Amino acid sequence: MTIDAQAIVLRSTVPSPPGSRIEGTLVGEPAATLRVKVHGSKKQPEGDFVLVGRPLDLPRDTRERIERMARGAG
């Protein structure tokens, strides 16, 4: 997973077409909802998919938490 000011990159077990809006939940405490508008989906050799999109309505504390997760710092 990576995130910057304009995009987030996620791995998923299911594809999602461009323009779709997906929602997921970050595990751990506190639980947080992540909503993304998908820009692209690409199947990987392992069988899963890389989704690229734009986070929607992402509070600052949730963004910071995702950034820490992406760096492997919790």
C-alpha positions in Angstrom: 0.0 0.0 0.0 1.2 3.5 -0.8 -0.5 6.9 -0.4 0.3 10.4 -1.4 -1.6 13.7 -1.7 -3.4 12.5 -4.9 -3.5 8.7 -5.0 -3.6 5.5 -3.0 -2.4 2.2 -4.2 -4.0 -1.0 -2.7 -3.8 -4.7 -3.3 -7.2 -6.5 -3.5 -8.4 -10.0 -4.1 -11.1 -8.6 -6.5 -10.9 -6.2 -9.4 -12.8 -2.9 -9.5 -13.4 -1.0 -12.7 -12.3 2.6 -13.2 -14.9 5.1 -11.7 -16.2 2.7 -9.1 -16.2 3.6 -5.5 -15.0 1.0 -3.0 -15.1 1.0 0.8 -13.0 -0.9 3.3 -12.3 -0.9 7.0 -8.9 -0.5 8.6 -8.4 -3.1 11.3 -7.1 -2.3 14.7 -8.1 0.4 17.1 -9.7 2.7 16.3 -11.5 1.1 13.4 -11.7 3.5 10.4 -13.5 3.4 7.1 -11.5 4.0 3.9 -13.4 5.0 0.7 -11.6 5.2 -2.6 -12.7 6.2 -6.2 -10.8 3.7 -8.4 -8.8 5.0 -11.4 -7.4 1.7 -12.5 -7.1 -2.0 -11.6 -4.4 -4.4 -12.8 -4.2 -8.1 -12.3 -0.9 -9.4 -10.8 0.9 -12.7 -11.5 -0.1 -13.8 -8.0 -3.7 -13.6 -8.9 -4.6 -10.5 -6.9 -5.1 -6.9 -8.2 -3.4 -3.6 -7.7 -6.0 -0.8 -7.4 -5.0 2.8 -7.9 -7.5 5.5 -6.9 -8.2 8.7 -5.0 -9.1 8.6 -1.3 -12.5 10.1 -0.6 -13.4 12.1 2.6 -10.3 11.0 4.3 -9.8 12.6 7.8 -6.2 13.7 8.6 -5.8 11.2 11.4 -6.8 8.3 9.2 -4.5 9.5 6.4 -1.6 9.7 8.9 -2.4 6.2 10.1 -2.4 4.8 6.6 0.9 6.6 5.9 2.4 4.9 9.0 1.1 1.5 7.8 2.5 2.0 4.3 5.9 2.7 5.9 5.6 -0.4 8.0 5.6 1.6 11.2 2.3 0.4 12.6 
